[in-house]
Amino acid sequence: MSALERLAATIEARKAADPDSSWTAKLLAKGPEKCAEKFGEEAVEAIIEAVKGDREKLVSEAADVIFHLLVMLAARDVTLQDVATELARREGISGLAEKAARPAPR
């Protein structure tokens, strides 16, 4: 099991945990919208570090982004395997072709 799979499993287990005993449980208890908000905050922090060029801080912020992405996905019952399956579906397809095949936004 990879570190990402272990992390995703831990996050899934925290859904049933007491929010007073776990940051993840507390965040999940606040609902998907709060989880999405926190993911967005962490993504902005990673962008800032990428622009600044501080590799060490970018690595740290990227880890926060991945953690909060997994929490946001868990809040909507989307698994890491769901995402991996979608990535596998796209494998070998040009990014331009894949994007052009998507339905137009409403």
Secondary structure, 3 states (H helix, E strand, C coil): CCHHHHHHHHHHHHCCCCCCCCHHHHHHHCCHHHHHHHHHHHHHHHHHHHHHCCHHHHHHHHHHHHHHHHHHHHHCCCCHHHHHHHHHHHCCCCHHHHHHHCCCCC
